[in-house]
Amino acid sequence: MAIEARIRELGLKHQHLDRAISEELARPACDAVRLTTLKRQKLKLKEQIEALRRAAH
């Protein structure tokens, strides 16, 4: 069960990063460095989620 809880927690963080990326893209003066950082964080979370899912099954 602890793995499932961690997956949910990471999933929520992934969603928050997705929103932050959308908000940054909507800004008139989009910060490319911030956008790149957010996208890297989102990808890292996705990889962690996938690794936990593989470990759970």
Phi, psi and omega in degrees: 000327183297325179295317180298321179295319179295320178298317178297317180299314179293326177298320177294318177298322179298317178295319179296320177294322178299317177295319180296322177295316179298318179295320180295320179293332181281344180291144179299321179247078183297132178272106185297323180293315178298318180298316179297318179298315179298318181294322178294319179297318180296317179296319179299317178297318180300317179296320178295317179299313180298320179296319178294321178297319178296319181292328183286338184248000000 
